[in-house]
Amino acid sequence: MGLAVKFVTADEVRPLRTQVLRPSYAPGQLLVFPEDEQAECAHVAAFSDRKIIGVATFLLKPTRELDDPQAIQLRGMAVDAQMQGAGVGKCILDFAFWELKNRFPNSKWVWCNARESATHFYDRCGFEIISDVFDIAEIGPHFMMARKI
C-alpha cells in the first residue's frame, strides 16, 4: 500500500470523518466542528491511490488538565473501516506531530477525547489517560488522553 500523508482542507476531511464517527447522520449531512476554519486549525489526510483513507484535525486549544497554554487538541481522527489496523492512524499522527512541532514550537502536549474503544490505539501511539471516564451524549464513553510532542 502506497501511503501519502499531507495537510488538506476541512472540506476534504469531513466526508470520511462523518462516515466513520457519525454513521447515523442523514445522507449529505457532514460532521463540522466550529473550529474547522480557524487559522490555528490543521487538517491532515492519508491517501492511498489518491483516495482519502484516514483523517484528523488538530487545533490549538489549552485544557485545564495540562499545564500548556499552547496545547494542541486532536479531533475527528477517523480511518476508513477497511483500513483500520493497517497503520494508517499511526502514520497520520507521526506526520502531524513532526509538522505541528515545527508549526507550534512552544506546544508541549497533544490531547484528545478518545472513545473508550480507541484507547488501546492511542496508548500504542504514546498517549496516556489523564481523566476519569466521561460520557459524550449519543456517542458514548470517553477518556481524555495526552502525550508530549
ChimeraX attribute file (.defattr): number of C-alpha atoms within 10 A of each C-alpha:
attribute: neighborCount
match mode: 1-to-1
recipient: residues
	/A:1	7
	/A:2	7
	/A:3	15
	/A:4	17
	/A:5	21
	/A:6	14
	/A:7	18
	/A:8	16
	/A:9	15
	/A:10	20
	/A:11	12
	/A:12	15
	/A:13	27
	/A:14	22
	/A:15	17
	/A:16	25
	/A:17	24
	/A:18	19
	/A:19	19
	/A:20	16
	/A:21	15
	/A:22	15
	/A:23	13
	/A:24	10
	/A:25	12
	/A:26	8
	/A:27	8
	/A:28	8
	/A:29	13
	/A:30	18
	/A:31	18
	/A:32	16
	/A:33	12
	/A:34	7
	/A:35	16
	/A:36	19
	/A:37	14
	/A:38	10
	/A:39	9
	/A:40	14
	/A:41	18
	/A:42	22
	/A:43	25
	/A:44	23
	/A:45	29
	/A:46	24
	/A:47	18
	/A:48	14
	/A:49	10
	/A:50	10
	/A:51	11
	/A:52	19
	/A:53	23
	/A:54	26
	/A:55	31
	/A:56	26
	/A:57	27
	/A:58	24
	/A:59	21
	/A:60	20
	/A:61	17
	/A:62	18
	/A:63	14
	/A:64	7
	/A:65	12
	/A:66	15
	/A:67	11
	/A:68	16
	/A:69	15
	/A:70	19
	/A:71	23
	/A:72	28
	/A:73	20
	/A:74	24
	/A:75	18
	/A:76	23
	/A:77	23
	/A:78	23
	/A:79	26
	/A:80	16
	/A:81	12
	/A:82	8
	/A:83	12
	/A:84	13
	/A:85	11
	/A:86	11
	/A:87	11
	/A:88	24
	/A:89	24
	/A:90	15
	/A:91	16
	/A:92	22
	/A:93	19
	/A:94	13
	/A:95	17
	/A:96	23
	/A:97	17
	/A:98	11
	/A:99	15
	/A:100	17
	/A:101	15
	/A:102	11
	/A:103	11
	/A:104	14
	/A:105	11
	/A:106	12
	/A:107	19
	/A:108	17
	/A:109	21
	/A:110	25
	/A:111	25
	/A:112	22
	/A:113	23
	/A:114	23
	/A:115	20
	/A:116	15
	/A:117	11
	/A:118	12
	/A:119	19
	/A:120	13
	/A:121	14
	/A:122	20
	/A:123	14
	/A:124	10
	/A:125	14
	/A:126	12
	/A:127	20
	/A:128	18
	/A:129	18
	/A:130	16
	/A:131	13
	/A:132	8
	/A:133	15
	/A:134	14
	/A:135	12
	/A:136	10
	/A:137	7
	/A:138	7
	/A:139	10
	/A:140	12
	/A:141	15
	/A:142	20
	/A:143	21
	/A:144	20
	/A:145	23
	/A:146	26
	/A:147	17
	/A:148	13
	/A:149	15
